[in-house]
Amino acid sequence: MKFQEKTLEVNYKSVVILRIMLSLIFIVASTSHFFNTQKTVNRIERANMGFIGTIFGSPEMAVILSGIAMCIAGISLLIGYKTQFAAILLIAILIPITLTIQVGQMTTLGPLFKNIAILGGLIFFSINSTLKTQKT
């Protein structure tokens, strides 16, 4: 399948709304990583694929570091600063979280597909790094 380079016009406000709404889940989740660290660590330890959360060290360290990165990248996405970089960083965080927590629990597919939808939004901003406005 070959993709052709095409241009698509979208309403600028809709892109801003998407960017803001997408950023909020990461900002809120980061606060949980800071204020409910042990609860998040427990989720990793109980997960079928929890070993992913220990690849780079202790789960506590992974939770704190991912919380810091989600907060910074989430705020960056929220205000529209370095959106491509923020989206790529959030993708790099979301994939292991999804593999660790959601993939192992196939009894409820809702959270897995929520993360897949969020990943789609992040891919949008990682590909469309230079969204330009046109004067009408």
Protein Blocks (a to p, Z undefined) as FASTA:
>chain_A
ZZddddddddfklmmmmmmmmmmmmmmmmmmmmmmmmmmmmmmmmpmklmmmmmnocfkl
mmmmmmmmmmmmmmmmmnopaklmmmmmmmmmmmmmmmmmmmmmmmbmklmmmmmmmmmm
mmmmmmmmmccdddZZ
